[in-house]
Amino acid sequence: MKTIVIQTEYIKLQDLLKFANLVETGGAAKEAVQAGKVQVNGEACTQRGKKIRPGDQVLFDGEILTVAYAD
């Protein structure tokens, strides 16, 4: 499990995938999300602009991500 620290209230799903280096480009993130390859809190998500907040769990390509606020 990998924790991504953010400074803002939320991060968009496609931006999270890029920020975590799970995809190389925004286009690749868009394709993965729209193809249903990403799960948010255990359910497939096809909304690339979905707001991911601390406590949410994202699963993509065998990698689990969580989000936390910076202290």
Order of alpha helices (4+ residues) and beta strands (2+ residues): beta-beta-alpha-alpha-beta-beta-beta-beta-beta
